[in-house]
Amino acid sequence: MTRPQDSLPIDAVLPDIQSALAESSNLVIVAPPGAGKTTRVPLALISADWTKGGKLILLEPRRLAARAAANRMAATLGEQVGETVGLRMRLDSKISAKTRIEVVTEGVFARMILDDPALEGVAAVLFDEYHERSLDADLGLALALDAQSGLRDDLRLVAMSATLDGARISALMSDAPTIVSEGRAFDVETRYLGRDANERIEEATTRAILRALREEPGSVLAFLPGQGEIMRVASRLEEARLEGVDVAPLYGALDKGEQDRAISPAPRGRRKVVLATSIAETSLTIEGVRVVVDCGLSRVQLYEPDLGLSRLETVRSARASVDQRRGRAGRTEPGVCYRLWDEPQTASLPAFASPEILAADLSSLALDLAAWGVSDPLQLKWLDAPPAPAWNEAVALDRDLGALDEDGRLTEQGRALRALPLPPRLARMVLEAARHSEAERAAELAMLLSERGLGGNDADLSHRLDRLQGDGSKRARDAKRLAANWARLAKAAARARDPKPLSDGALIALAYPDRLAKSRGAKGDFLMANGRAASLPVEAPLSRAPFLAVAELTGRAAQARILAACALKAEELEEIAGARIEARDETVFDPASASLRRRRFRRLGAIRLSEQNLSVEPNEESAAALARGLASLGVSRLPWTKTQAQLRDRVAFLRKAEGEEWPDLSDAVLAQSVEEWLAPCVIGRVSLNDISSNDLDAALASLLPYDLMRRLDAEAPSHFETPAGSRHALDYDAPNGPLLSVRVQELYGLSRHPTLARGRVPLTLELLSPAHRPIQTTRDLPSFWAGSWNDVKKEMKGRYPRHVWPDDPAGAAPTTRAKPRA
């Protein structure tokens, strides 16, 4: 099987692995990149006695890695894939009766064990690169451990990884023994280049690649977060016109042929620069690569349970990931790794990438566990259990889809959805479409949304679908064939009930009814029914659609960008979402006009579909709304008369002089209680202009009981009657207390100073000249008469000789007139 010149580090521990599995059902293998565990371990185990002729299942996290592993093992045996070594994954399976080792993607294995919990004919399941912690891998291991404990005590389970928290996984697998393969295939030198935080990652990566090509021989593997960055770096390298260098992108959306060309050796005399996502981190040897350029970033998918949306986010890579990437440089010979950060920053990287189960949509998981007979995920063994908020949200969604009952058990609809190997939303779309004789087109839309890159990257799914239907490539043919199978399954599970044509938008709305969106204008901005804003580039034709059914977005709530959607007509939206459209009358206060406006709104979630102006109904509710609105503008905006304003000041004076038995009628307090005192007096009014002084009189009366009103007139009268018989309004808002401004002649004959509040507070007197100019302010009139009056009298007598200026004003007759002419 293994020739001496092909010796790999894992070979040294293969006897230990064989012995461990002869005695134990579970095993953990930790081996660094390049050790050879992916291809050597399965081949070393197929002849073990405990297999009893059964199959070994090798799980790989990605299709590219699965295909590469199957090809490598088959070549080692001198065979083709499909003989001893088989391959089972979506769009590409090669299995025969001769197959003993099946290389299977994690998602496919999850369905295998759900369909056959006992895994008949399977001797062992090997979870390769388990450190990546995909949701499917965690589910697969949880179900396999459960099957092992209840159905198959002879089943062997092996977890393998280059960077694995061995102690935790060993404890999960009933204290399984751990075997460590020491050493790498070849040494790798690490060079830290650093990066300016303001520099675009594409610029820094391009510069590092060009430096690597100058400094080192061999091909280069550069890691970037995603397809967009890859294409921009590829464009920059093409502009550099590199001699003898081929640039090869490598990401999940590429078809099989392009991926195979990327990992194949460069032609003799030429070098290759492979620009890859994390797809190339594990279980993959790219011939000729001895240089790695690592930007230190990864793109991960995060699920927001409160919005029911997943978004892609660029984050710093974990130490385990950058170690895996570095190891790619030493797979076939000593290599070099260039890192675009400073060496001390490595210590601050998270040890491992966050498990997908902690940040994923769990709606499929909830259905799978229900199919397993589990409604509480804690009944199974997990390295990290599903978070309760995301789990509850997933169960709620599955119930909304009719897939789970109130006890968390699968319904007939749930079993029909599970018959389709799709997420619940897409499965529901295809199933419902089958009931309207539209299964084929819905299945192809589901394919576009589950297989990146098919039909291009246009945001308009209808355009992508047209391109897919005209695409004759093998990947497209395989995708259409699989979609046709989904359609057949859906038609078998559903009964056609209402054959009618459905637009692509209507089909997408079946899967994502909460993501129906309405245009906010001509700028490509949309508002979705779930309350989230989203946008399209203005130049995109789809940006001019009045309504959209949105399938995929990226970015945060305030900056979400639509990646996939279909246009929808208003009448389609009405028909699709009719049961969820609410008609509601709303009476609101318009600050600009200081009035009430009543409208009838028709809404779909956060989307306002239409509105109609109505007359405001004269009732307590509208009066309260008007009162609240006016209070928001300020109580001072009410049309208070001078008398009413003075009354409030009089009460405020007595509250200060006598205590809290007098109510607080300040603006701030009245604003807080406006619904209690104002609203009952303005029923039938709709605006500030409608409110009269009579309304405010009634409102004030409600604030001041009758007994206090009587005391108010006695203790803080509105006017003062002078000895001359004239009445003058008192100013209770004066800075120094209640004030009376009056001509001095009207107070002749007054020997006692006037007071308020039962004699507690002297009235401030502003004494005026005959021309109504102030001549003295006093709070002690008798003292003024007896004191400074003589000086005032002399000055006033000279200015106003026609007026009376007695020597004894306290005993003189008051007057409002000047002396008669001679």
Secondary structure, 3 states (H helix, E strand, C coil): CCCHHHCCHHHHHHHHHHHHHHHCCEEEEECCCCCCHHHHHHHHHCCCHHHCCCEEEEEECCHHHHHHHHHHHHHHCCCCCCCCEEEEECCEEECCCCCCEEEEEHHHHHHHHHHCCCCCCEEEEEECCHHHCCHHHHHHHHHHHHHHHHCCCCCEEEEEECCCCHHHHHHHCCCCCEEECCCCCCCEEEEECCCCCCCCHHHHHHHHHHHHHHHCCCEEEEECCCHHHHHHHHHHHHHCCCCCEEEEEECCCCCHHHHHHHHCCCCCCCEEEEEECHHHCCCCCCCCEEEEEECCEEEEEEEECCCCEEEEEEEECCHHHHHHHHHHHHCCCCEEEEECCCHHHHHHCCCCCCCHHHCCCCHHHHHHHHHHCCCCHHHCCCCCCCCHHHHHHHHHHHHHCCCECCCCCECHHHHHHHCCCCCHHHHHHHHHHHHCCCHHHHHHHHHHHHCCCCCCCCCEHHHHHHHHHCCCCHHHHHHHHHHHHHHHHHHHHCCCCCCCCCCHHHHHHHHCHHHEEEECCCCCEEEECCCCEEECCCCCHHHHCCEEEEEEEECCHHHCEEEEEEEECHHHHHHHHHHHCEEEEEEEEECCCCEEEEEEEEEECCEEEEEEEECCCCCHHHHHHHHHHHHHHCHHHCCCCHHHHHHHHHHHHHHHHHCCCCCCCCHHHHHHCHHHHCHHHCCCCCEHHHCCHHHHHHHHHHHCCHHHHHHHHHHCCCEEECCCCCEEECECCCCCCCEEEEEHHHHCCCCCCCEECCCCEECEEEEECCCCCEEEEECCHHHHHHCCHHHHHHHHHHHCCCCCCCCCHHHCCCCCCCCCCC
